[in-house]
Structure formats: structure tokens, C-alpha cells
């Protein structure tokens, strides 16, 4: 495949990048990790662009490809943080186990 930096610069989205570099990915896994992949890849691209030791466009694109593969694999391997959806002020009632602000006793007026 003959890739160019000009083509690379027109890409938008994780799927387009992965397809451009002909990298295999699992769409359902990517759906929940897209931001992490793109964030890590973006940081890697900045580092690659600062490094002037490469001499050709092809070499730069090869480094981008490795960086994207690494970002994808790292994000997929990292478990999603557990999300406590319970409001921080809520407690469980010791009698019924439901979320309440104090207890399941009716409020006195």
C-alpha cells in the first residue's frame, strides 16, 4: 500500500487511522476505548514529529503505524475503571438495602 503524509493528515477518527495503517481491531472493544487510543496515539505522534532522526516520509508513517498499534493494544489491555454510579451522599439502608439518604423510615414532619 502506498501511503502518504498528505493522506494521513486528512484522516479523522480511530477507525480511519486503523484502516489506513491496515491494522486489525475489534470494533466493539474500540467503541469503549476510542478516546484512550486517540489520546495515546496523539502523544506518540508529537514525540515522533520532534525526533528528526528519520529521513523519509515512509519511515515517519512506519513509526506512526507502530505507535497506533501500541496505543490500541495498550488501551484494550487496560481495564475500564469501575464506575460507582451511586451518588456519594447516598447510603444503603441496613433494613432493605435500597439507596436512601438516611434510612427507609419515613421522614417525620
FIBAGU-272879 format. One record per residue: residue in three letters; chain; x negated, y, z negated of N, C-alpha, C in turn. Coordinates in Angstrom, 2 decimals. Example, Ala and Ser with C-alpha at 12.3 -4.5 7.8 and 13.67 -1.06 7.14 Angstrom:
+-----+-------+---------+---------+---------+---------+---------+---------+---------+---------+---------+
: res : chain :      nx :      ny :      nz :     cax :     cay :     caz :      cx :      cy :      cz :
+-----+-------+---------+---------+---------+---------+---------+---------+---------+---------+---------+
: ALA :     A :  -13.19 :   -5.69 :   -7.80 :  -12.30 :   -4.50 :   -7.80 :  -13.20 :   -3.30 :   -7.80 :
: SER :     A :  -12.85 :   -2.25 :   -7.08 :  -13.67 :   -1.06 :   -7.14 :  -12.90 :    0.03 :   -7.87 :
+-----+-------+---------+---------+---------+---------+---------+---------+---------+---------+---------+
END
This chain:
+-----+-------+---------+---------+---------+---------+---------+---------+---------+---------+---------+
: res : chain :      nx :      ny :      nz :     cax :     cay :     caz :      cx :      cy :      cz :
+-----+-------+---------+---------+---------+---------+---------+---------+---------+---------+---------+
: UNK :     A :   -0.85 :   -1.19 :    0.00 :    0.00 :    0.00 :    0.00 :   -0.89 :    1.24 :    0.00 :
: UNK :     A :   -0.62 :    2.16 :    0.87 :   -1.39 :    3.38 :    0.97 :   -0.70 :    4.48 :    0.17 :
: UNK :     A :   -1.22 :    4.74 :   -1.02 :   -0.62 :    5.74 :   -1.91 :   -1.40 :    7.04 :   -1.82 :
: UNK :     A :   -0.72 :    8.15 :   -2.09 :   -1.40 :    9.44 :   -2.10 :   -1.02 :   10.22 :   -3.35 :
: UNK :     A :   -1.90 :   11.14 :   -3.73 :   -1.58 :   12.01 :   -4.87 :   -0.37 :   12.87 :   -4.57 :
: UNK :     A :   -0.24 :   13.30 :   -3.33 :    0.92 :   14.12 :   -2.95 :    2.21 :   13.35 :   -3.19 :
: UNK :     A :    2.22 :   12.08 :   -2.83 :    3.39 :   11.23 :   -3.09 :    3.63 :   11.08 :   -4.58 :
: UNK :     A :    2.56 :   10.80 :   -5.31 :    2.65 :   10.62 :   -6.76 :    3.29 :   11.85 :   -7.42 :
: UNK :     A :    2.90 :   13.03 :   -6.98 :    3.37 :   14.27 :   -7.59 :    4.84 :   14.55 :   -7.32 :
: UNK :     A :    5.44 :   13.84 :   -6.39 :    6.87 :   14.03 :   -6.12 :    7.75 :   13.09 :   -6.93 :
: UNK :     A :    7.14 :   12.13 :   -7.62 :    7.91 :   11.12 :   -8.34 :    8.57 :   11.69 :   -9.58 :
: UNK :     A :    9.73 :   11.14 :   -9.87 :   10.48 :   11.56 :  -11.05 :   11.06 :   10.32 :  -11.72 :
: UNK :     A :   10.74 :   10.12 :  -12.97 :   11.31 :    9.01 :  -13.72 :   10.40 :    7.81 :  -13.83 :
: UNK :     A :   10.60 :    7.07 :  -14.89 :    9.76 :    5.90 :  -15.18 :    9.89 :    4.83 :  -14.10 :
: UNK :     A :   11.11 :    4.56 :  -13.66 :   11.30 :    3.53 :  -12.64 :   10.56 :    3.87 :  -11.35 :
: UNK :     A :   10.65 :    5.11 :  -10.94 :    9.97 :    5.54 :   -9.71 :    8.46 :    5.38 :   -9.83 :
: UNK :     A :    7.92 :    5.72 :  -10.99 :    6.49 :    5.57 :  -11.21 :    6.07 :    4.10 :  -11.18 :
: UNK :     A :    6.82 :    3.27 :  -11.89 :    6.50 :    1.84 :  -11.93 :    6.59 :    1.22 :  -10.54 :
: UNK :     A :    7.58 :    1.62 :   -9.77 :    7.74 :    1.10 :   -8.41 :    6.63 :    1.61 :   -7.48 :
: UNK :     A :    6.26 :    2.87 :   -7.65 :    5.19 :    3.45 :   -6.84 :    3.89 :    2.65 :   -7.01 :
: UNK :     A :    3.61 :    2.28 :   -8.26 :    2.39 :    1.52 :   -8.55 :    2.60 :    0.01 :   -8.44 :
: UNK :     A :    3.78 :   -0.39 :   -7.99 :    4.10 :   -1.80 :   -7.79 :    3.91 :   -2.62 :   -9.07 :
: UNK :     A :    4.36 :   -2.05 :  -10.19 :    4.24 :   -2.72 :  -11.49 :    5.58 :   -3.36 :  -11.84 :
: UNK :     A :    5.51 :   -4.59 :  -12.32 :    6.73 :   -5.27 :  -12.75 :    7.19 :   -4.69 :  -14.08 :
: UNK :     A :    8.51 :   -4.59 :  -14.25 :    9.07 :   -4.11 :  -15.50 :   10.45 :   -4.70 :  -15.70 :
: UNK :     A :   10.88 :   -4.70 :  -16.94 :   12.19 :   -5.20 :  -17.31 :   13.11 :   -3.99 :  -17.50 :
: UNK :     A :   14.09 :   -3.77 :  -16.62 :   14.95 :   -2.59 :  -16.72 :   15.63 :   -2.43 :  -18.08 :
: UNK :     A :   16.09 :   -3.51 :  -18.68 :   16.77 :   -3.39 :  -19.97 :   15.81 :   -2.97 :  -21.07 :
: UNK :     A :   14.57 :   -3.44 :  -21.01 :   13.57 :   -3.04 :  -22.01 :   13.16 :   -1.59 :  -21.78 :
: UNK :     A :   13.02 :   -1.21 :  -20.53 :   12.62 :    0.15 :  -20.21 :   13.69 :    1.16 :  -20.63 :
: UNK :     A :   14.94 :    0.77 :  -20.55 :   16.04 :    1.68 :  -20.88 :   15.90 :    2.26 :  -22.29 :
: UNK :     A :   15.46 :    1.44 :  -23.23 :   15.35 :    1.91 :  -24.61 :   13.97 :    2.48 :  -24.93 :
: UNK :     A :   13.01 :    2.35 :  -24.02 :   11.64 :    2.79 :  -24.30 :   11.12 :    3.81 :  -23.29 :
: UNK :     A :   11.99 :    4.29 :  -22.44 :   11.60 :    5.19 :  -21.35 :   10.80 :    6.40 :  -21.84 :
: UNK :     A :   11.29 :    7.05 :  -22.88 :   10.62 :    8.26 :  -23.38 :    9.23 :    7.93 :  -23.89 :
: UNK :     A :    9.10 :    6.83 :  -24.63 :    7.79 :    6.44 :  -25.16 :    6.80 :    6.15 :  -24.03 :
: UNK :     A :    7.26 :    5.45 :  -23.00 :    6.40 :    5.13 :  -21.86 :    5.94 :    6.42 :  -21.18 :
: UNK :     A :    6.87 :    7.30 :  -20.89 :    6.53 :    8.53 :  -20.18 :    5.63 :    9.44 :  -21.01 :
: UNK :     A :    5.88 :    9.50 :  -22.31 :    5.05 :   10.34 :  -23.19 :    3.61 :    9.83 :  -23.20 :
: UNK :     A :    3.44 :    8.53 :  -23.41 :    2.10 :    7.96 :  -23.46 :    1.40 :    8.08 :  -22.11 :
: UNK :     A :    2.13 :    7.86 :  -21.03 :    1.55 :    7.97 :  -19.70 :    1.12 :    9.41 :  -19.41 :
: UNK :     A :    1.94 :   10.36 :  -19.80 :    1.62 :   11.77 :  -19.58 :    0.33 :   12.16 :  -20.29 :
: UNK :     A :    0.16 :   11.69 :  -21.52 :   -1.07 :   11.97 :  -22.26 :   -2.28 :   11.35 :  -21.56 :
: UNK :     A :   -2.11 :   10.14 :  -21.07 :   -3.20 :    9.46 :  -20.37 :   -3.57 :   10.19 :  -19.08 :
: UNK :     A :   -2.57 :   10.65 :  -18.35 :   -2.82 :   11.38 :  -17.10 :   -3.63 :   12.64 :  -17.38 :
: UNK :     A :   -3.29 :   13.34 :  -18.45 :   -4.06 :   14.55 :  -18.81 :   -5.53 :   14.21 :  -19.06 :
: UNK :     A :   -5.76 :   13.12 :  -19.78 :   -7.14 :   12.70 :  -20.05 :   -7.86 :   12.30 :  -18.76 :
: UNK :     A :   -7.18 :   11.59 :  -17.91 :   -7.78 :   11.17 :  -16.63 :   -8.12 :   12.40 :  -15.80 :
: UNK :     A :   -7.23 :   13.38 :  -15.77 :   -7.46 :   14.58 :  -14.98 :   -8.62 :   15.42 :  -15.52 :
: UNK :     A :   -8.88 :   15.33 :  -16.82 :  -10.03 :   16.05 :  -17.41 :  -11.35 :   15.39 :  -17.05 :
: UNK :     A :  -11.32 :   14.09 :  -16.84 :  -12.52 :   13.31 :  -16.53 :  -12.84 :   13.48 :  -15.05 :
: UNK :     A :  -13.94 :   14.07 :  -14.75 :  -14.31 :   14.32 :  -13.35 :  -15.31 :   13.29 :  -12.81 :
: UNK :     A :  -15.44 :   12.14 :  -13.49 :  -16.40 :   11.14 :  -13.04 :  -15.91 :   10.35 :  -11.83 :
: UNK :     A :  -14.61 :   10.34 :  -11.58 :  -14.12 :    9.63 :  -10.40 :  -14.35 :   10.50 :   -9.17 :
: UNK :     A :  -14.47 :    9.85 :   -8.03 :  -14.83 :   10.60 :   -6.83 :  -13.75 :   10.62 :   -5.76 :
: UNK :     A :  -12.80 :    9.69 :   -5.83 :  -11.80 :    9.63 :   -4.76 :  -10.38 :    9.68 :   -5.32 :
: UNK :     A :   -9.48 :   10.03 :   -4.45 :   -8.06 :   10.04 :   -4.78 :   -7.59 :    8.63 :   -5.16 :
: UNK :     A :   -8.10 :    7.66 :   -4.44 :   -7.74 :    6.26 :   -4.71 :   -8.16 :    5.86 :   -6.11 :
: UNK :     A :   -9.36 :    6.27 :   -6.51 :   -9.83 :    5.94 :   -7.86 :   -8.94 :    6.59 :   -8.92 :
: UNK :     A :   -8.56 :    7.82 :   -8.70 :   -7.68 :    8.50 :   -9.65 :   -6.34 :    7.77 :   -9.75 :
: UNK :     A :   -5.77 :    7.42 :   -8.62 :   -4.50 :    6.69 :   -8.62 :   -4.63 :    5.32 :   -9.28 :
: UNK :     A :   -5.77 :    4.67 :   -9.09 :   -6.00 :    3.39 :   -9.76 :   -6.02 :    3.57 :  -11.28 :
: UNK :     A :   -6.63 :    4.64 :  -11.73 :   -6.65 :    4.93 :  -13.18 :   -5.25 :    5.25 :  -13.68 :
: UNK :     A :   -4.49 :    5.99 :  -12.90 :   -3.10 :    6.27 :  -13.28 :   -2.31 :    4.97 :  -13.41 :
: UNK :     A :   -2.54 :    4.05 :  -12.46 :   -1.82 :    2.78 :  -12.48 :   -2.13 :    2.00 :  -13.76 :
: UNK :     A :   -3.40 :    1.92 :  -14.13 :   -3.79 :    1.23 :  -15.36 :   -3.17 :    1.93 :  -16.57 :
: UNK :     A :   -3.17 :    3.24 :  -16.56 :   -2.60 :    4.00 :  -17.68 :   -1.10 :    3.75 :  -17.81 :
: UNK :     A :   -0.40 :    3.68 :  -16.69 :    1.04 :    3.43 :  -16.74 :    1.32 :    2.01 :  -17.22 :
: UNK :     A :    0.56 :    1.05 :  -16.74 :    0.72 :   -0.34 :  -17.18 :    0.49 :   -0.43 :  -18.69 :
: UNK :     A :   -0.55 :    0.23 :  -19.18 :   -0.86 :    0.22 :  -20.61 :    0.25 :    0.89 :  -21.41 :
: UNK :     A :    0.74 :    2.02 :  -20.93 :    1.82 :    2.74 :  -21.63 :    3.07 :    1.88 :  -21.70 :
: UNK :     A :    3.42 :    1.24 :  -20.61 :    4.61 :    0.38 :  -20.57 :    4.45 :   -0.79 :  -21.54 :
: UNK :     A :    3.33 :   -1.50 :  -21.45 :    3.12 :   -2.66 :  -22.32 :    3.10 :   -2.27 :  -23.79 :
: UNK :     A :    2.47 :   -1.15 :  -24.09 :    2.40 :   -0.68 :  -25.47 :    3.79 :   -0.32 :  -26.01 :
: UNK :     A :    4.56 :    0.39 :  -25.21 :    5.90 :    0.80 :  -25.65 :    6.83 :   -0.39 :  -25.81 :
: UNK :     A :    6.74 :   -1.36 :  -24.93 :    7.60 :   -2.54 :  -25.01 :    7.22 :   -3.40 :  -26.20 :
: UNK :     A :    5.93 :   -3.48 :  -26.51 :    5.47 :   -4.31 :  -27.63 :    5.79 :   -3.68 :  -28.98 :
: UNK :     A :    5.92 :   -2.37 :  -29.03 :    6.18 :   -1.66 :  -30.28 :    7.66 :   -1.77 :  -30.63 :
: UNK :     A :    7.99 :   -2.37 :  -31.78 :    9.41 :   -2.49 :  -32.13 :   10.04 :   -1.12 :  -32.35 :
: UNK :     A :   11.30 :   -1.03 :  -31.98 :   12.03 :    0.21 :  -32.23 :   12.14 :    0.43 :  -33.73 :
: UNK :     A :   12.01 :    1.66 :  -34.19 :   12.17 :    1.90 :  -35.62 :   13.58 :    1.56 :  -36.06 :
: UNK :     A :   13.69 :    1.00 :  -37.24 :   15.04 :    0.71 :  -37.73 :   15.73 :    2.03 :  -38.01 :
: UNK :     A :   16.98 :    2.04 :  -37.71 :   17.73 :    3.29 :  -37.87 :   18.77 :    3.08 :  -38.95 :
: UNK :     A :   18.64 :    3.83 :  -40.00 :   19.61 :    3.79 :  -41.07 :   20.70 :    4.78 :  -40.71 :
: UNK :     A :   21.82 :    4.27 :  -40.27 :   22.90 :    5.14 :  -39.82 :   23.77 :    5.64 :  -40.96 :
: UNK :     A :   23.46 :    5.21 :  -42.15 :   24.22 :    5.61 :  -43.32 :   23.81 :    7.02 :  -43.72 :
: UNK :     A :   24.77 :    7.90 :  -44.02 :   24.41 :    9.24 :  -44.47 :   23.57 :    9.16 :  -45.74 :
: UNK :     A :   22.60 :   10.03 :  -45.87 :   21.70 :    9.96 :  -47.01 :   22.40 :   10.23 :  -48.33 :
: UNK :     A :   23.54 :   10.91 :  -48.32 :   24.24 :   11.22 :  -49.55 :   25.21 :   10.12 :  -49.96 :
: UNK :     A :   25.45 :    9.16 :  -49.08 :   26.42 :    8.11 :  -49.38 :   25.78 :    6.99 :  -50.20 :
: UNK :     A :   26.59 :    6.37 :  -51.02 :   26.15 :    5.21 :  -51.80 :   27.15 :    4.10 :  -51.59 :
: UNK :     A :   26.76 :    2.90 :  -51.90 :   27.68 :    1.77 :  -51.81 :   28.39 :    1.62 :  -53.13 :
: UNK :     A :   29.68 :    1.39 :  -53.05 :   30.47 :    1.15 :  -54.25 :   30.12 :   -0.24 :  -54.77 :
: UNK :     A :   29.85 :   -0.36 :  -56.04 :   29.47 :   -1.66 :  -56.60 :   30.65 :   -2.61 :  -56.63 :
: UNK :     A :   31.87 :   -2.10 :  -56.59 :   33.05 :   -2.96 :  -56.63 :   33.41 :   -3.50 :  -55.26 :
: UNK :     A :   33.47 :   -2.61 :  -54.27 :   33.96 :   -3.05 :  -52.96 :   32.88 :   -3.06 :  -51.88 :
: UNK :     A :   31.74 :   -2.41 :  -52.11 :   30.65 :   -2.40 :  -51.13 :   30.80 :   -1.38 :  -50.02 :
: UNK :     A :   31.90 :   -0.64 :  -50.01 :   32.09 :    0.35 :  -48.94 :   31.27 :    1.60 :  -49.24 :
: UNK :     A :   31.05 :    2.38 :  -48.19 :   30.33 :    3.63 :  -48.37 :   31.24 :    4.66 :  -49.00 :
: UNK :     A :   30.79 :    5.21 :  -50.07 :   31.57 :    6.24 :  -50.76 :   30.63 :    7.32 :  -51.24 :
: UNK :     A :   31.18 :    8.42 :  -51.65 :   30.32 :    9.46 :  -52.19 :   30.00 :    9.19 :  -53.65 :
: UNK :     A :   30.87 :    8.55 :  -54.38 :   30.61 :    8.22 :  -55.78 :   31.06 :    6.81 :  -56.11 :
: UNK :     A :   32.35 :    6.57 :  -56.01 :   32.88 :    5.24 :  -56.29 :   34.19 :    5.09 :  -55.55 :
: UNK :     A :   34.81 :    3.92 :  -55.64 :   36.08 :    3.73 :  -54.95 :   37.26 :    4.15 :  -55.84 :
: UNK :     A :   36.97 :    4.72 :  -56.97 :   38.03 :    5.26 :  -57.83 :   38.58 :    6.52 :  -57.17 :
: UNK :     A :   39.89 :    6.70 :  -57.15 :   40.44 :    7.93 :  -56.58 :   39.97 :    9.15 :  -57.37 :
: UNK :     A :   39.79 :   10.22 :  -56.66 :   39.36 :   11.46 :  -57.33 :   40.48 :   11.97 :  -58.20 :
: UNK :     A :   40.11 :   12.40 :  -59.39 :   41.13 :   12.96 :  -60.28 :   41.30 :   14.43 :  -59.96 :
: UNK :     A :   42.54 :   14.88 :  -60.04 :   42.84 :   16.27 :  -59.72 :   42.92 :   17.10 :  -60.94 :
+-----+-------+---------+---------+---------+---------+---------+---------+---------+---------+---------+
END
